[in-house]
Amino acid sequence: MIVFLHIPKTAGTSLSHLLSRKFKADRIVRIYSPADCARQLDEHAAKISEATDCVSGHIVYGLHTHLDRECNYFSMLRDPVSRVLSHYHFARTKDAETHPLGDVIEFAQHSTVMEYLQRFPGIAFEQIRALSGVDTLDRTALQLAKDNVTSNRIRVGLTEEFFQSTEILFQELGMGYPRFAWRRKNKGDKAAIVNGQTLSDKSTRAALEEYCALDIELYQHAQQHYATRKRHFIHEHRTFSARARHLSFQAYSRIFT
């Protein structure tokens, strides 16, 4: 069974759409709870049947411990600072009264990005949390996440190489080639300005790099492991599809973000 660990703001909505083109709707279980954690995995497992071919959602590693089935995990990672900025801007553009994360949305409307992270620190470590399968955010969790990447217990791609990553992941997991569609998902504004300050200015980025240090370390580890798998893919398949070769993340961001 394929299990997609959808980490917010990593192009997961777009990847989930590709999965829906690969599996029949009644064979996919989608799990999107507002505040998922490892303690909820047994609850999620109850939603899965023998007919389920794919599970997709904001869940963490460890579902296999609650099932008598083999789980093939994969996920997409993104530069942690870019991901956090995207998360913050996303929150600021939503309606707190109608969104399931109303308290988060409301706070974001009246805070700086650093105030936002200090109030909801888990947002900066969602990648470690998803790949480690534990709720503690420390170097032990980081090492668990790294080990899961290194051992391919969780296969990871990079948002910045969305098309190439997706082809590698689909091939490694026996799903053939993805059927890319020219549609825009979960659109975000990349030029957000808050309190007269561009979110991507140097001082803001420096503060975020310090705050997200553990997640950055995981991302850099995943980059190295991905590079090795990419070389192996090219050796085995000689090249990527024409679309994956010619579309960059910048092109992707105009289609799928």
C-alpha positions in Angstrom: 0.0 0.0 0.0 1.3 3.5 -0.9 1.3 6.0 1.9 1.9 9.7 1.0 3.0 11.8 3.9 1.6 15.2 2.8 3.6 17.9 4.6 1.9 21.3 4.3 3.3 23.8 1.7 5.5 21.3 -0.2 3.3 20.9 -3.3 1.5 18.1 -1.6 -1.9 19.2 -3.0 -0.5 18.9 -6.5 1.0 15.5 -5.8 -2.2 14.3 -4.2 -4.0 15.3 -7.5 -1.5 13.1 -9.4 -2.3 10.2 -7.1 -6.0 10.6 -7.9 -5.1 10.1 -11.6 -3.3 6.9 -10.7 -5.7 5.2 -8.3 -9.5 4.8 -8.4 -11.3 7.1 -5.9 -12.7 4.2 -3.9 -9.2 2.9 -3.4 -7.7 6.0 -1.9 -8.2 7.0 1.7 -7.6 10.7 2.4 -6.8 11.9 5.9 -6.7 15.6 6.6 -7.3 16.3 10.3 -6.5 19.8 11.6 -3.9 18.6 14.2 -2.6 15.2 13.4 -0.1 13.5 15.6 1.4 10.1 16.1 -1.2 9.3 18.8 -3.9 9.4 16.2 -2.5 6.7 13.9 -4.6 3.9 15.3 -7.7 6.1 14.7 -6.6 6.6 11.0 -5.8 2.9 10.6 -9.5 2.1 11.3 -10.4 3.9 8.1 -8.3 1.6 5.9 -9.6 -1.6 4.4 -8.1 -4.5 2.3 -9.3 -2.6 -0.8 -7.2 0.5 0.0 -4.3 0.9 -2.4 -3.2 4.4 -1.3 -3.4 6.6 1.8 -2.8 10.3 1.4 -2.9 13.1 3.9 -1.4 15.1 6.8 -0.2 12.0 8.6 3.1 11.0 10.1 5.3 7.9 9.7 4.2 4.8 11.6 0.9 3.8 10.1 2.3 0.3 9.4 2.6 -0.4 13.1 -1.2 -0.3 13.3 -1.9 -2.5 10.2 -1.1 -6.0 9.1 0.0 -4.6 5.7 3.2 -3.4 4.1 3.3 0.4 3.8 5.5 2.1 1.1 6.0 5.6 2.3 6.9 8.7 0.4 6.9 12.4 0.9 8.0 15.7 -0.6 10.4 18.1 1.2 11.0 21.8 0.6 13.5 24.4 1.7 12.4 25.0 5.3 12.5 28.8 5.2 10.6 29.0 1.9 8.1 26.5 3.3 7.5 28.4 6.5 7.1 31.7 4.7 4.6 30.1 2.4 2.7 28.6 5.4 2.6 32.1 7.0 1.3 33.8 3.9 -1.2 31.1 3.3 -2.6 31.6 6.9 -2.8 35.4 6.3 -4.9 35.0 3.2 -7.6 32.7 4.7 -10.8 33.4 6.6 -10.4 32.5 10.3 -14.2 32.1 10.7 -14.5 29.3 8.1 -11.1 27.6 8.2 -10.7 24.5 10.5 -7.5 26.1 11.9 -9.3 29.3 12.8 -7.1 30.2 15.8 -3.9 29.8 13.7 -5.4 31.9 10.9 -6.6 34.6 13.2 -3.2 34.9 14.9 -1.4 35.1 11.6 -3.5 38.1 10.5 -2.0 40.3 13.3 1.5 39.0 13.8 4.9 38.9 12.2 6.3 35.6 10.8 8.5 35.2 13.9 5.7 35.9 16.3 3.6 33.3 14.3 6.3 30.6 14.7 6.8 31.4 18.4 3.1 31.0 19.0 2.9 27.8 16.9 6.5 26.3 17.0 5.4 23.0 15.5 4.9 24.6 12.1 8.7 25.0 11.7 9.3 21.3 12.3 6.5 19.6 10.3 9.0 17.9 8.1 10.9 16.3 11.0 7.7 15.4 12.7 6.2 13.7 9.6 9.3 11.7 8.8 10.3 10.7 12.3 6.7 9.7 13.4 7.2 11.2 16.9 5.8 14.3 18.5 9.0 15.5 20.3 11.0 18.1 18.4 14.6 17.5 19.2 17.8 16.0 17.8 16.6 12.5 18.6 13.6 13.1 16.3 15.9 14.6 13.7 18.0 11.4 13.7 15.0 9.2 13.4 13.8 11.2 10.3 17.3 11.1 8.8 17.5 7.3 9.3 14.1 6.8 7.6 15.4 8.8 4.6 18.7 7.0 4.4 17.2 3.6 4.6 14.4 4.4 2.1 11.8 3.6 4.7 10.5 6.9 3.4 11.3 7.9 -0.1 11.5 11.7 -0.5 11.5 14.1 -3.4 12.2 17.8 -3.4 9.6 20.5 -4.2 12.2 22.5 -6.0 12.6 19.6 -8.4 8.9 18.7 -8.4 8.6 17.0 -11.9 11.9 15.0 -11.7 11.2 14.1 -8.1 7.7 12.8 -8.9 8.9 10.7 -11.8 11.6 9.2 -9.5 9.1 8.5 -6.7 6.5 7.0 -9.0 9.0 4.7 -10.7 10.6 3.6 -7.4 7.2 2.8 -5.9 6.0 0.8 -9.0 3.4 3.4 -10.1 4.7 4.0 -13.6 5.0 7.5 -14.8 2.9 10.3 -13.4 0.3 11.9 -15.6 1.1 15.6 -15.2 -1.8 18.0 -15.8 -1.5 21.7 -16.5 -3.6 22.9 -13.6 -3.0 25.2 -10.7 -3.5 23.9 -7.2 -3.4 25.8 -3.9 -2.1 29.0 -5.4 0.0 31.3 -3.3 1.2 34.9 -3.6 5.1 34.9 -3.7 5.4 38.6 -3.3 3.8 39.1 0.1 4.6 42.2 2.1 3.7 42.4 5.8 4.1 45.6 7.8 6.0 47.2 4.9 8.6 44.4 4.9 9.0 41.8 2.2 8.8 38.3 3.7 11.9 37.2 1.9 14.2 40.0 3.0 17.7 39.1 4.4 17.0 39.9 8.1 13.8 37.8 8.1 15.5 34.9 6.3 18.5 35.0 8.7 16.1 34.8 11.7 14.2 32.0 10.1 17.3 30.0 9.3 18.3 30.1 12.9 14.8 29.1 14.1 14.5 26.3 11.5 18.0 24.9 12.0 17.0 21.3 12.7 14.6 21.2 9.8 17.3 22.7 7.5 19.7 19.9 8.6 17.1 17.3 7.6 16.5 19.0 4.3 20.2 19.1 3.5 20.5 15.4 4.4 17.5 14.6 2.1 19.1 16.7 -0.7 22.2 14.5 -0.6 20.3 11.3 -0.6 18.0 12.5 -3.4 21.0 13.4 -5.5 22.2 9.8 -5.3 18.8 8.4 -6.2 18.5 10.8 -9.1 21.9 9.6 -10.5 20.7 6.0 -10.2 17.4 6.9 -11.9 19.3 8.5 -14.9 21.6 5.5 -15.1 18.6 3.1 -15.2 16.3 5.2 -17.4 18.8 7.4 -19.3 16.6 10.4 -19.0 13.4 11.9 -17.6 10.2 12.5 -19.6 10.2 15.6 -21.9 8.0 17.5 -19.5 10.1 16.7 -16.4 13.3 17.7 -18.3 12.1 21.0 -19.5 9.9 22.3 -16.6 11.6 23.9 -13.7 10.2 24.7 -10.2 9.6 28.2 -11.4 7.4 26.9 -14.2 5.8 24.4 -11.8 5.0 27.2 -9.4 2.8 28.8 -12.0 1.0 25.5 -12.5 0.7 23.6 -9.3 1.4 25.8 -6.2 
